[in-house]
Each structure stands twice: as C-alpha cells, then as structure tokens.
Amino acid sequence: MDGLTGAVQERIRAESAPSGHQMMKTTNGYSTIFLAIGILLTGEAFQFLKFASRHYYIIYNLLALGLTQAVGQLFLYVMVSDFGPLAVSIVTTTRKCFTVLASVLFFGNTLNSRQWFGAAAVFAGLFLDIFYSKGKSPPKKKEKEDKKNLMDSK
C-alpha cells in the first residue's frame, strides 16, 4: 500500500492542490465513518466503553495520544501539500532510523548484523542524496513554465 500512497498523493496534489488541513480533514472524516461502522458492527465500541468505565484513568492517556498523533499527522499532511510525498517519505524513514538508534543507545536494545547493515544503508542513502543534490539548483520559474506549456500542448 505504501507504494501506491505516494503516487495517489502526488496526483491529488497536482489536480486539486488541497492544503494540508483539507487533506487531513477529509482523510480523518472518511476514516471516522468507516471505523465507526466497523466498531459498531463488531461490538468493539461496547467492549471499550465497559473497559474505560472500569479503568477511567486511561482517558487521559488516550487524550494525550490523540493530541500528539493529531500534531504529527498535521505536520505530515502540510509536508505533503507543500513539498510532496517524496519529502515525507524521506522524513519518516529518517525518523524511524533515529528512533531505532535511540532505542539502542538509550534503552540498551541490540541489533544483529543485518539490522546494523540496514540502518547503515539507509543513512548512506540519505547522506548521498544530500551530497549529490547540493550542487543542483532548483529549476527557474521560466524553465517550469516552459515544461508546463510543453506538457499542455500534447
């Protein structure tokens, strides 16, 4: 599914240019509808209410989790609308790698040799991308317009 997500986001971004807030609102709106139907049909909603009434203190944890997830989601949707899905992919991959390294450094978790190789490959790719993209300047406005006009004429 991840391979499809970037292409779909790029197409939506090119055709309608929604803001990050609009994308987040629409995505979460549809998710809420589908999940509400699912938890009602499976009975999970009622089981959760029983559990939450016995363990009322989890509400604070759920509110904190929801708030932090909303801030993180908003950041990613704004990135998609402003910079495109490729930038989001790079940021999320980098975050995951740093999370793994922090887990090793601060919590004493271990990685086997294949996992260390994978982490090194990701960081090498990121550094090579930074190194080789430094010399390239972004396309000038006239070049962008020329490309757009060329594509429109086809």
N, C-alpha and C positions, 0 to 999 in steps of 0.2 A: 504494500500500500504506500510505503514511503516514496517509492519511485514515481508513483502517479501523482502524489500530492504536489510536488514542486511544479510539474507541468500544468496541472489544473490551476494552481495559484497564479502562475505566470499568465495563463490565458485570461483568467478573470481580471487580473490586474491590467492587462493590455486592453481588454474590451470595455470595461466599465470604470476602471480606476477608483475603486472604493477606498475610503480611508481605513486605517487600522481599526478605528472604533466601529465602523459599519461592518467590517468583516467579522469582528469579534461578536457583535450583537447578533448578526444573522446566524453565525455558526452555533453560538450558545443557545439561541432561540430554537433552532431545529433540534439540537441535542436535548434540550429540556423536554420538548414534545415527545421525542422517541423514547427517552429514558423514563419519563413519567408513565407512558403506556406500558413499557416493559416492567417496571417495578410494581405497577398495579396488577398486571396480569399474572405475575409470578408470586405475588404475595409478599415480596421483599419489603414493601413500604410498611406493612403492618408489623413485620418482624423487627424492622428498625425502630418503629415507634415504641414497641414493647421494650426493646433493649435500651433505648435512650431514656425511657421513663425510669428504668432501674438504675442506670448509670448516667444521671443527669449532667455530671461534670464534663462529659465528652463534648457537650455542645460548644464549650469554649474552645476546645481543640479543633473541632470542625469549623468553627468560625475563623480561627486563625489560619487553618489550612486553606479555606476558601478564599480568604483575603490575599494570602501570599500567591496562590495559584492565579487569581484574577490579575494581580500585578504582573506576574510572569507572562501570562497569556497576552495581556495588553502590549507588553514590550515586544513580544514576538510578532503580533499582528501589525503593529506600527512598523516594525522592521520589514515585514513582507511588503507592506504598501509603499514604503519609502525606498527600500534597497533591493527588494526582490527575494525570491525563495532561496537562491544560492547563498546569499549572505547569511540568511537564517540558518541554513544547513551548516555553514562553517562555524557560526557562533555556538550552535547547540552541540556540535561534535567537539569543539574545543572545551566547552563547559563540562561535557561528560568525561573527557580525558583528565581535566584538572580535578574533577570530583574523585576519580579513581586514584590519582596521585595523592590527593589529600587524605583519602581513606588509608593509603599505605603509610604515609608519613605521620599522621596524627593518631590513627587508631590501631596501628600495628598489623593491619591486614597484609597478606602476602600475595604476590603474583607469581605464576610459573613463568618459565622462559618464553613460551608462546605469547602469553599476555604482555610481557615486557616488550617483546618484538612488535606486537600490535600497537602498543602505546607509542613506541619509538617511531613506527611508520607513520602514524597519524601526525605526530609533531613534526616529523621531517617533511611531510607533505605540506603542512601549514607554513612552515618556515620557507620552503622552496617557493610556494605561492607568493608569499610576501616579498621574497628576494627578487623573483622574476617580474612581479607586477610593479615594482618600484620605478623601473625605467619607462614604463608605458604611461603616457599621459592620456587622460580621458578624451574621447572624441569631441571635437569642437562642435559648436552649435550648427555651423554651416554643413559639416560632414553629416550630422544627424539628419538635418533637413533633406540633404541630397539623397541619403539612403531611404528616407521615408517616401520622398517623391518617386524614387525608382521603384519601390515596392508597390505604391499606389497605382502606378501606370501599368502594372502587369495584370 
